Amino acid sequence: GGADPALPPGDMYSQDGDADEPEWVKTEREQFVEFRDKNRDGKMDKEETKDWILPSDYDHAEAEARHLVYESDQDKDGKLTREEIVDKSDLFVGSQATDFGEALVRHDEF
């Protein structure tokens, strides 16, 4: 059976007749066994899922700030100019890091 046209490509992985599983499947399986399934019962319970989606050591503000700089810093100098922010204003207005655009109004540095 070929690929189901109703399914989007990408993360879908089908085992029909494919002995060589993709590298990401192997990696995911190892990640699951090593880190995600902490009690080794073969399933992810509520706590294990929460740790996976929202790791306690994950700094959301920093990650969001890095994302904004990465996406907006066109000359990749590590700094954002007014022009770079204006060019990507939709990104900033849609971001929790700027309180959905509110911070842009309040801060002189913007």
NUMI-523803 format. One record per residue (C-alpha): residue in three letters; x, y, z; chain. Coordinates in Angstrom, 3 decimals, padded with zeros to 6 digits. Example, Ala and Ser with C-alpha at 12.3 -4.5 7.8 and 13.67 -1.06 7.14 Angstrom:
+---------+----------+----------+----------+--------+
! residuo !       xx !       yy !       zz ! cadena !
+---------+----------+----------+----------+--------+
!     ALA !  012.300 ! -004.500 !  007.800 !      A !
!     SER !  013.670 ! -001.060 !  007.140 !      A !
+---------+----------+----------+----------+--------+
END
This chain:
+---------+----------+----------+----------+--------+
! residuo !       xx !       yy !       zz ! cadena !
+---------+----------+----------+----------+--------+
!     GLY !  000.000 !  000.000 !  000.000 !      A !
!     GLY !  001.283 !  003.451 ! -000.935 !      A !
!     ALA !  000.961 !  006.592 !  001.108 !      A !
!     ASP ! -002.581 !  007.566 !  002.024 !      A !
!     PRO ! -003.256 !  010.805 !  000.115 !      A !
!     ALA ! -005.486 !  011.967 !  002.992 !      A !
!     LEU ! -002.549 !  011.957 !  005.395 !      A !
!     PRO ! -000.110 !  014.875 !  005.400 !      A !
!     PRO !  003.535 !  014.007 !  004.737 !      A !
!     GLY !  006.173 !  014.826 !  007.301 !      A !
!     ASP !  005.981 !  013.177 !  010.685 !      A !
!     MET !  003.784 !  010.355 !  009.481 !      A !
!     TYR !  005.637 !  007.052 !  009.427 !      A !
!     SER !  004.167 !  003.912 !  007.993 !      A !
!     GLN !  005.721 !  000.495 !  008.474 !      A !
!     ASP !  004.221 ! -001.240 !  005.460 !      A !
!     GLY !  007.076 ! -003.108 !  003.824 !      A !
!     ASP !  009.733 ! -000.651 !  005.037 !      A !
!     ALA !  012.356 ! -002.595 !  006.995 !      A !
!     ASP !  014.674 !  000.382 !  007.405 !      A !
!     GLU !  013.030 !  002.742 !  009.832 !      A !
!     PRO !  014.022 !  006.404 !  009.490 !      A !
!     GLU !  016.634 !  007.797 !  011.856 !      A !
!     TRP !  014.076 !  010.028 !  013.627 !      A !
!     VAL !  011.999 !  006.975 !  014.549 !      A !
!     LYS !  015.026 !  005.312 !  016.175 !      A !
!     THR !  015.856 !  008.550 !  017.990 !      A !
!     GLU !  012.295 !  008.994 !  019.207 !      A !
!     ARG !  012.172 !  005.408 !  020.451 !      A !
!     GLU !  015.444 !  005.866 !  022.374 !      A !
!     GLN !  014.231 !  009.191 !  023.801 !      A !
!     PHE !  011.018 !  007.517 !  024.883 !      A !
!     VAL !  012.751 !  004.626 !  026.653 !      A !
!     GLU !  015.542 !  006.746 !  028.162 !      A !
!     PHE !  013.738 !  009.908 !  029.231 !      A !
!     ARG !  009.997 !  009.986 !  028.679 !      A !
!     ASP !  008.756 !  006.667 !  030.073 !      A !
!     LYS !  010.221 !  007.202 !  033.542 !      A !
!     ASN !  008.468 !  004.260 !  035.204 !      A !
!     ARG !  009.204 !  001.976 !  032.215 !      A !
!     ASP !  005.611 !  000.803 !  031.787 !      A !
!     GLY !  005.666 !  001.348 !  028.010 !      A !
!     LYS !  003.205 !  004.245 !  028.221 !      A !
!     MET !  003.426 !  007.918 !  029.084 !      A !
!     ASP !  001.192 !  008.808 !  031.997 !      A !
!     LYS ! -000.044 !  012.305 !  032.775 !      A !
!     GLU !  003.079 !  013.356 !  034.730 !      A !
!     GLU !  005.482 !  011.951 !  032.131 !      A !
!     THR !  003.590 !  013.767 !  029.375 !      A !
!     LYS !  003.641 !  017.008 !  031.348 !      A !
!     ASP !  007.428 !  016.737 !  031.870 !      A !
!     TRP !  007.864 !  016.140 !  028.158 !      A !
!     ILE !  005.702 !  019.059 !  027.018 !      A !
!     LEU !  006.654 !  021.492 !  029.819 !      A !
!     PRO !  010.031 !  020.495 !  031.253 !      A !
!     SER !  010.579 !  022.118 !  034.647 !      A !
!     ASP !  014.039 !  023.396 !  033.627 !      A !
!     TYR !  012.721 !  025.072 !  030.462 !      A !
!     ASP !  012.784 !  028.866 !  030.532 !      A !
!     HIS !  009.871 !  029.944 !  028.352 !      A !
!     ALA !  010.691 !  033.658 !  028.411 !      A !
!     GLU !  014.268 !  033.059 !  027.319 !      A !
!     ALA !  013.227 !  030.590 !  024.631 !      A !
!     GLU !  010.640 !  033.036 !  023.270 !      A !
!     ALA !  013.156 !  035.902 !  023.318 !      A !
!     ARG !  015.734 !  033.786 !  021.458 !      A !
!     HIS !  013.073 !  032.843 !  018.921 !      A !
!     LEU !  012.165 !  036.503 !  018.325 !      A !
!     VAL !  015.811 !  037.504 !  017.877 !      A !
!     TYR !  016.522 !  034.511 !  015.636 !      A !
!     GLU !  013.536 !  035.227 !  013.404 !      A !
!     SER !  014.013 !  039.014 !  013.249 !      A !
!     ASP !  017.785 !  039.586 !  013.311 !      A !
!     GLN !  018.291 !  039.841 !  009.547 !      A !
!     ASP !  021.995 !  040.738 !  009.628 !      A !
!     LYS !  022.594 !  038.145 !  012.385 !      A !
!     ASP !  024.566 !  040.550 !  014.600 !      A !
!     GLY !  022.742 !  039.448 !  017.739 !      A !
!     LYS !  020.978 !  042.812 !  018.073 !      A !
!     LEU !  017.643 !  044.033 !  016.805 !      A !
!     THR !  017.314 !  047.371 !  015.106 !      A !
!     ARG !  014.044 !  049.285 !  014.955 !      A !
!     GLU !  013.825 !  048.337 !  011.251 !      A !
!     GLU !  014.265 !  044.630 !  011.979 !      A !
!     ILE !  011.500 !  044.768 !  014.601 !      A !
!     VAL !  009.183 !  046.730 !  012.296 !      A !
!     ASP !  009.838 !  044.253 !  009.444 !      A !
!     LYS !  008.740 !  041.407 !  011.708 !      A !
!     SER !  006.175 !  043.371 !  013.715 !      A !
!     ASP !  003.534 !  040.656 !  013.301 !      A !
!     LEU !  005.905 !  038.256 !  015.088 !      A !
!     PHE !  006.331 !  040.625 !  018.038 !      A !
!     VAL !  002.674 !  041.512 !  018.322 !      A !
!     GLY !  001.813 !  037.808 !  018.389 !      A !
!     SER !  004.393 !  036.999 !  021.050 !      A !
!     GLN !  003.947 !  036.322 !  024.750 !      A !
!     ALA !  007.423 !  037.819 !  025.292 !      A !
!     THR !  006.088 !  041.258 !  024.361 !      A !
!     ASP !  002.781 !  040.648 !  026.138 !      A !
!     PHE !  001.212 !  040.417 !  022.661 !      A !
!     GLY !  002.592 !  043.791 !  021.599 !      A !
!     GLU !  001.849 !  045.727 !  024.805 !      A !
!     ALA !  005.551 !  045.940 !  025.743 !      A !
!     LEU !  006.336 !  047.633 !  022.430 !      A !
!     VAL !  004.194 !  050.583 !  023.465 !      A !
!     ARG !  005.589 !  050.907 !  026.997 !      A !
!     HIS !  009.348 !  050.619 !  026.483 !      A !
!     ASP !  011.542 !  053.378 !  025.094 !      A !
!     GLU !  014.096 !  050.885 !  023.792 !      A !
!     PHE !  011.539 !  049.680 !  021.256 !      A !
+---------+----------+----------+----------+--------+
END
